[in-house]
Amino acid sequence: MCSQIESREIMPNWELKNCCQHEQVVFLATIGVFTVVILALWRTVLLTPFKLITVFLHEASHAVACILTCGRVEGIQVHANEGGVTQTRGGIYWVILPAGCNTFLPENLISHSKAFLFFLVPTMLIGHGYETLIGIEVKDLGSSFWGMALILASTNILTARIAAGCLILALLVVLFIAKNWTLRGLCIGFIIFLAIIWLLQEKTTVRILRYAILFIGVMNSLFSVYDIYDDLISRRVNSSDAEKFAEVCPCPCNGVAWGVIWGMISFIFLCLSMYLGLVILS
């Protein structure tokens, strides 16, 4: 009988019964405030460092995909215009996304003007007629993944510390393979920024580490949705990922349609992260 009661107590509250408690209200309100602030300041220099850290996470995704498929990372660049380049050699091509089209350059150079991201397809699809779809380019969905991971990490101080530690470690590693000073400066700046926030968390009453991680998570989540809108609706960039994908995909969808689809998926990621965050805090 006692074991049954204990198992009930540790079961996740998927139905969100008795929502919303104080921590859940603070969680939702903070995401709302961060969303308004980010959108209001989107085109200002104040958000530039956080945009660049988002691009960095894109490029880190390419590098991780390369390493996991036994390739070698030649170098990474992040540019002030929010673009980035990851140079790799070897690895599995359909895991490491190409630059702007569905082919790879001789040196397996992965570059993009607006931060390309990778989408991993289960290997079980290989051999079942899906090989041509495994190299699919999915613009900015990687931002949604990182955003969801960071938003969920912010729900607990321990996971927030782990997330901050992983970011610092990744920045330290990239610092030594960075190919331009914009990325080096970004790495140094955010290492110092996260270290100061962490020090304040541990040594003072200013406990803002969770909020810093949450802000970066919300920034990543919004980056994908806004960037798709900016490229395909606001400015109508014909060289965007969605336009390029529409050219090679046999489906009767144009670039705007693919952008809408990817934007909806990104929005679903954000909503899912909020829901899971409420479950964790319940």
N, C-alpha and C positions, 0 to 999 in steps of 0.2 A: 504493500500500500504506500509506504514512504517513497519507494523508488518511482512509483507512478506519479506521485505528487511532485517530486523533484523534476521529472521529465517534462511535466506540464509547465513548470516554472521557467525552464530554460528554452522552451519552444519559442521561436521567433513570432512576433506579433504581426503576421502578414496582413491581417484584417485591419490593423491600426485601430484596435479598440481603445477607447478612452483617449483618443487623440483630440486635442494636442496639448501636451504638457509643456511646462516652461521651456525646457531645453529644445523641444521641437519647434515651439513658436519662435524662439531666438534663431534657430537654424534657418527656418523659412524666411524670417524677416531679414536676416543678414544677407541671404542670397538675393532677396528682392532689392535691398539697398545697393549691394554690389552691382547688380545688373543695371540699375538706373545710373549709377556713377560711371560704369564702364561705357555704356552707350552714350552718355552725355559728353564724356571726355574722349571718345573714340579717336577723333582726328586731331587730338592735341599731343604735344610732346610728352605730357605726363605719363601717358600709357605706353610710350615707345619701348621702354625697357621690358615691360610685361608682354608686349607683342613679340619682341625679339626672343624672350625666353620661351614663348610658344613655338616660334620657328625652330629654336634650338631643340625642343622636344620632338618636333617633326624629324629633324635631321638625326637625332639620337635613335629614333625608330628605324630609320634606314640603316644606321650603323649596327644596331642590335640584330636586325634581320640578316645583315651580311655576316656578322660573326657567328650567329646561330646556324648558318648554312655553310660554315667552313670557309667563308671568304675573308678578305683582309681589307680593313679600312685604310685608305691612303690619306685621307684628310677630310675635314669638315669646315665649311665656311658659313657664316651668317652675316648678311649685309644689312646696312642701315635702312634700305628700302623694303625691308621685311622679306627679302628673298634669301635663299640658302642653297648650298651645294654640298653634296656628300660624294666623295670620290672613293669608289670601292673596286676591288679586283677579286674575281672569283665569286663563289657563293651560288645560290640557286636564283636564276634570273626572275622567275615568276613570283618570288618572295620579295625581291628588292625592286621597287618600282622604277620604270624608265622615266626619262625626261621629256615631258610634253607630248610623247607619242608612244605607240605600242611597240617600239623597237629599242634596242640598247646600243649605246655608243661603243666604240672599240675598247675604250678603257673602262667600260661599265660605269660611266659617269652619270650620277643621278643628280639632276639639278632642277630647279623650278623657280619661277618668278614669284610665286605666292605660296611657297611651302607645300610641296607635295607630301602625301602621307601614304602609308602602306596599309593594305588590307589583307590579312592572312586567310586563306581558304583551306579548309581541312584537306589533308592529303588523300583522304578517301575518295575525293572526286577524281583523282588521277586515274586514268584507265577507263573512265566511264563516259568519255566524250566531252569532258569539261576542261581539257587542257588549255584551250584557247581563252577560257574565261578566268583562268587562275592569274593571269597577268593584269587583271582589271585595275584600272586607276580609279580610286575613290577619293575625291578631293576632300581633305580636311576631316575625314572621319577619325583619323588618328587623334586629332585634337579632342574629339568627343570622348575617346577612350581615356586619354590622360586626364581630361577634365573630370570624368566620372570617378576615376581612381583617386584623384586629389580631394574631390568633394567628400567622398566616403572616408578618406583618411582623416579629414578634419573633424569628424564626429567624436574622436577620442584623442586624448593627449598623447597616449602611447603611439598610436598609428600616425599622428601628426609628427611626432619626433622621428619615426621611421621614415616617413615621406621626406621630411627635411633632410635627414641624413643621406637618403638615397640621392636626392637632388644635389647635395653638396659633393658627394662622391662622384656622381656623373659629371658635374662641372669640373672637378679636379682632373678627371681622366681626359675630358675633351680639351682642357686647357693645354695639354701637351701635344695634341694632334691638330689643334686649330691652325688653319691656314691663313687667317687674316686677323688684323688687330681688333676689328669690331667684335668678333667672337671671343677673342682673348679678354677684351675689356668687359664684355658681358659676363663671362665666367667669373672673373675676379670681382666684379661688382656684386653679383648675386651671391657669391660665396660670403662676401663681407656682410651683405644684407641679411642673409639667413643666419649667419653666425651671431650678429647683433640681436636679431629677434629671438634666437634660441637663448642667448645669454640673459636677455631681459626676462624671458620666461622662467629661467631657473634661479636667477639671483634677485629679482625684484618682484613687485606686485603687478607689474605690467605683463599680463598673461595674454599675449596676442599671437602666439605661434599658430594656434589652430585657425585663427582668422586670416593669417597670412597665407597659409596653405589653402584655405577655402577660397580666398580671392584669386589665387593663381588657378585654381580649379575652375572657378566660374569664368575666368578670362579665357581659358582654353575651350570651354564649352561654347561660349558666345563667339569666339574667333571663327569657328567653322561655319556657323550659321550666317554671321554678318559678312564673312569673306565671300561666301557663295552668292549672297544677295548683291554685294558690291561688284563682283565680277560679271554676273549674268543679268542683272536687272538694272542696277543703278548706272554702271558704266558700259555694260554689254561688251566684255572683253572676248573677242573671237578666238584668242589663243588660250583660253582657260582650259582646265582639265576636262570640264564637262563638254565643251565644244569638241575637243580632240577625241574624247571617248565616243561622242555621238558619231564622229566620222568613221570610226572603225567598228562600232557595234552594229550588228545586223538588225537590232530592234528599231522600230520606226519612231524613235524619240530624238528630239533635237537637244541642243546643249541646255536650254532653259529647263526642259522637262527633267533631264538628269540632275540639274542643279536643284530643282524643287524636291526631287526624290531624296537626294543626299542631304538636303537641308532638313527634310522631315525626319530622316534617320538621326541626324545630329540632335534635333530637338527632342526626339524620343529618348536618346541617351541622357540628355539633361534631366528630363522628367523622371526617368528611371533612377538616376542618381539621387534625386530629391526623395523619391519614394523609399528607396533602400536606406537613405539616411534617416528618414523618419522611423523606419523599422528598427534600425540599430539603436536609435535614441529612445525607443518606446520601452 
